[in-house]
Amino acid sequence: MPKLTRGNLEVVLMPGTGGCIARFAAAHDGGLQQMLRPLPAGFATPDPLDMACYPLVPFSGRITNGRFAFAGRTVQLPPDDICPPHAIHGRGWRAGWEVAEQSRTQARLRFAHDGGDRHWTWPWSFEAGQLFALDEAGLTVTMHLTNRSAEAMPAGLGLHPFFEARATARLTAHLPRVWESDAQGIPTGIVATPEKWRFDEPRAMKRVEVDHCFSGGDGHFRIDWEDRPFALRIESAGAPHAIVFAPPGEDFFCAEPVSHAPDAVNRPEPESVTGLVVLAPGETMELTCRFGVEPR
């Protein structure tokens, strides 16, 4: 497991399990603060869903029934175990990544998909990468996705971080529009964000229940914990959409920078609304997310 250290910060990666972040922590005089929900100790075979953060590539969110049409081709993906019959979050989080480079403060991970793969039937070949760079004030994750096939490919990127201690956490974010969705989490249309899901002012997450995609924001979030010394400021580029996930009965929540809305490949709205990117052969898209650690 690659470990990055700088100043009072430490990041542990698990490339073989979805190219994930297993732990991101900040030391202080009173001990150690987990900036993301850490992988619990003692897991012999951890799952990406147990991790602190996992990558979303080559798409984010659900694809209805795992099926869509693009450029005259019909694509049928296998269902994911967490939301059958739909596909979700692409392939990167379910695959092993290789360590391409590593130093004390940086690591570069790589994942390649063959369009002829019979197990995960995305028909375009692509290469994805993640660069983790730790400095004394935070962690920067830079993702890239390159179309390695001979035809244009629909594409998207995102990160899925988990934040613990929801009971004492406050989220601040400008999220002016929200995608309404059906009971299975499939978007049905976009509307102005109602008051119950507005975070323009710091909002306690303890009683918020939400699992929706938001659009029109600036890619910035701030998370403060009432009982912890550090806050987390998240600033992303290449992610004009965000998923906020706060499930009932859990003490975690997620605020995920993503490049497009769920099921974008099946939506009737234009790409300027859904965020879907079409990559030409050899073309690359990028998403950068900065997790800045600040005294509260």
VEXLUM-133248 format. One record per residue (C-alpha): residue in one letter; y, z, x. Coordinates in pm, whole numbers. Each point is the difference from the previous one (the first is absolute). Layout:
N
SITE   resn        Y        Z        X
SITE      A        Y        Z        X
...
//
This chain:
296
SITE   resn        Y        Z        X
SITE      M        0        0        0
SITE      P      326     -107      166
SITE      K      252      284       20
SITE      L      371      -55       53
SITE      T      231      282      114
SITE      R      373       21       62
SITE      G      210      316        5
SITE      N     -115      220     -287
SITE      L     -165     -288     -191
SITE      E     -365     -106      -10
SITE      V     -175     -290     -174
SITE      V     -378      -49      -21
SITE      L     -138     -341      -97
SITE      M     -344     -105     -125
SITE      P      -29     -375       68
SITE      G     -364      -19     -102
SITE      T       75      140     -346
SITE      G      246     -244     -149
SITE      G      253        5      283
SITE      C      127      327     -145
SITE      I      227      284      105
SITE      A     -213      314      -13
SITE      R      277      246       84
SITE      F      375        8       70
SITE      A      136      343       86
SITE      A      311      167      141
SITE      A      -13      326      195
SITE      H      269      265      -49
SITE      D       57      362      103
SITE      G     -197      126     -298
SITE      G     -299     -231       42
SITE      L      -83     -356     -107
SITE      Q      127     -201     -297
SITE      Q     -210     -286     -131
SITE      M      238     -286      -78
SITE      L     -276     -188     -184
SITE      R     -301      145     -180
SITE      P     -252       34      286
SITE      L     -364     -100        8
SITE      P     -190      324      -66
SITE      A     -202      133      291
SITE      G     -375      -40        5
SITE      F      -40     -339     -170
SITE      A     -298     -169      166
SITE      T       65     -334     -171
SITE      P      359        4     -130
SITE      D      118     -249     -260
SITE      P      340     -172       13
SITE      L       88      191     -318
SITE      D      -27      323      204
SITE      M      251     -122      258
SITE      A      371       68       48
SITE      C       93     -368      -34
SITE      Y     -175     -335      -21
SITE      P      115     -364       27
SITE      L       19     -246     -290
SITE      V      -82     -354      112
SITE      P       -6     -286     -103
SITE      F      123      135     -334
SITE      S      102      324     -169
SITE      G     -109      150     -332
SITE      R     -237     -143     -256
SITE      I     -103     -358      -69
SITE      T     -123      -23     -359
SITE      N     -379      -39       -4
SITE      G       28     -105      366
SITE      R       79     -352     -118
SITE      F      293     -239       42
SITE      A       83     -366       46
SITE      F      212     -130      287
SITE      A       79     -359      103
SITE      G     -283     -140     -209
SITE      R     -256      248      130
SITE      T     -159      279     -207
SITE      V      -66      318      197
SITE      Q     -244      271     -109
SITE      L        5      321      202
SITE      P     -261      277      -35
SITE      P      110      307     -200
SITE      D      104      312      185
SITE      D     -187      324      -68
SITE      I      315      191      -94
SITE      C      115     -236     -277
SITE      P     -274     -240     -120
SITE      P       12     -278     -110
SITE      H      320      -48      200
SITE      A       60      -60      370
SITE      I      253      225      170
SITE      H      200       29      325
SITE      G     -152     -291      187
SITE      R     -255       32      280
SITE      G      162      177      295
SITE      W      -53      352     -134
SITE      R     -372      -64      -48
SITE      A      -62     -151      344
SITE      G      -12      109      362
SITE      W      295      -86      226
SITE      E      -16      -46      376
SITE      V      234      169      246
SITE      A      185     -282      176
SITE      E      234      225      204
SITE      Q       55      371       46
SITE      S      229      230      196
SITE      R      114      361      -45
SITE      T      262     -100     -257
SITE      Q     -117     -336     -139
SITE      A     -311     -166     -138
SITE      R      -56     -350     -129
SITE      L     -285      -65     -243
SITE      R     -138     -339     -101
SITE      F     -212     -125     -290
SITE      A     -118     -357      -66
SITE      H     -157     -142     -315
SITE      D     -211     -316      -13
SITE      G       61     -205     -314
SITE      G     -372      -80       -9
SITE      D      -99      366      -43
SITE      R     -254       24     -284
SITE      H       48      372      -56
SITE      W      376        3      -58
SITE      T       75     -343     -140
SITE      W      368      -49       89
SITE      P      -22     -369       98
SITE      W      280        0      261
SITE      S      -39      115      357
SITE      F      268      236      125
SITE      E       88      243      277
SITE      A      172      332      -59
SITE      G      150      249      241
SITE      Q      154      345        2
SITE      L      220      135      277
SITE      F       45      379       -2
SITE      A      293      114      214
SITE      L       78      371       29
SITE      D      331      133      132
SITE      E      154      346       -1
SITE      A      148      -47     -348
SITE      G     -281     -170     -190
SITE      L     -263     -269      -38
SITE      T       63     -372      -52
SITE      V     -281     -216     -142
SITE      T       43     -376       28
SITE      M     -252     -213     -190
SITE      H      -48     -374       23
SITE      L     -216     -251     -186
SITE      T      -62     -353      131
SITE      N     -165     -280     -197
SITE      R     -272     -145      226
SITE      S     -132     -250     -255
SITE      A       90     -366      -46
SITE      E      151       55     -348
SITE      A      281      211     -142
SITE      M     -103      353      -96
SITE      P      143      258     -243
SITE      A       82      313      196
SITE      G      132      352       -6
SITE      L       23      318      207
SITE      G       47      369      -62
SITE      L      -69      354      115
SITE      H     -163      272     -209
SITE      P      111      341      133
SITE      F     -105      328     -167
SITE      F      230      302       -7
SITE      E     -137      350      -50
SITE      A      149      313     -160
SITE      R      132     -180     -306
SITE      A       73      339     -159
SITE      T      294       55      239
SITE      A       98     -362       74
SITE      R      307     -193     -112
SITE      L       27     -380       10
SITE      T      325     -193       32
SITE      A       -4     -380      -46
SITE      H      201     -273     -173
SITE      L     -250     -179     -226
SITE      P      196     -177     -276
SITE      R     -278     -203     -162
SITE      V     -360       78      -87
SITE      W     -300     -212      -93
SITE      E     -150      123     -325
SITE      S     -378      -11        5
SITE      D     -303       29     -224
SITE      A     -265      272        4
SITE      Q     -175     -165      295
SITE      G      312      -12      216
SITE      I       64     -371      -47
SITE      P      371      -90      -26
SITE      T      121     -136     -334
SITE      G      373      -49       73
SITE      I      303      139      181
SITE      V      270      222     -155
SITE      A      275      240      104
SITE      T     -147      323      136
SITE      P        5      280     -260
SITE      E      152      336       83
SITE      K     -338      172       44
SITE      W      -71     -221      305
SITE      R      345      -12      158
SITE      F       33      151      346
SITE      D      361      -83       92
SITE      E       55      375       30
SITE      P     -268      218      167
SITE      R     -270       54     -261
SITE      A     -273      263        5
SITE      M     -339     -173       -5
SITE      K     -193      295     -141
SITE      R       12     -122     -361
SITE      V       48     -373       55
SITE      E     -295     -217     -105
SITE      V       28     -368       87
SITE      D     -205     -293      132
SITE      H      237     -297       -8
SITE      C      162     -265      212
SITE      F      379        8       36
SITE      S      230     -285      104
SITE      G      358      -51      105
SITE      G       14      290      244
SITE      D      115        7      361
SITE      G     -334      100      154
SITE      H      123      353       75
SITE      F     -152      334     -106
SITE      R       66      360       95
SITE      I     -247      283      -49
SITE      D      101      365       33
SITE      W     -227      301      -36
SITE      E      164      321     -119
SITE      D     -211      217      230
SITE      R      -23     -218      314
SITE      P      243      -53      289
SITE      F      -22     -380       25
SITE      A       83     -279     -245
SITE      L     -132     -355       17
SITE      R      234     -299      -24
SITE      I     -182     -329      -62
SITE      E      180     -328       66
SITE      S     -183     -328      -46
SITE      A       83     -368       45
SITE      G     -197     -282     -159
SITE      A      -92      230     -291
SITE      P      231      -62     -300
SITE      H     -250      168     -233
SITE      A     -153      349       -6
SITE      I     -293      171     -167
SITE      V       50      364     -100
SITE      F     -328      174      -80
SITE      A       -9      360     -118
SITE      P     -327       61     -189
SITE      P      -49      293     -237
SITE      G     -175      306      140
SITE      E       45      -90      368
SITE      D      219      160      267
SITE      F       83     -330      171
SITE      F      210     -303      -81
SITE      C       69     -339      154
SITE      A      311     -209       54
SITE      E     -120     -335      131
SITE      P      220     -276      146
SITE      V     -148     -335     -105
SITE      S      110     -362       13
SITE      H     -100      -95     -354
SITE      A      -90      129     -345
SITE      P     -365       49     -102
SITE      D     -179     -308     -134
SITE      A      282     -218      130
SITE      V     -242     -293       35
SITE      N      -50        2     -378
SITE      R      352       83     -121
SITE      P      213     -264     -178
SITE      E      324      121      162
SITE      P      133     -192      303
SITE      E      -78      115      352
SITE      S      359      123       32
SITE      V      -92      264     -263
SITE      T     -361       79       89
SITE      G       51      -10      377
SITE      L     -305     -221       57
SITE      V       21     -180      335
SITE      V     -164     -335       67
SITE      L      -85      -37      368
SITE      A      -33     -349      145
SITE      P     -275      -59      258
SITE      G       93      191      314
SITE      E      286      186     -170
SITE      T       47      377       40
SITE      M      154      265     -225
SITE      E       99      350      111
SITE      L       63      344     -144
SITE      T      153      289      192
SITE      C       -2      363     -111
SITE      R      175      282      180
SITE      F     -114      360      -67
SITE      G      290      204      134
SITE      V      -45      375       45
SITE      E      321      197      -62
SITE      P       92      369      -19
SITE      R       41       89     -367
//
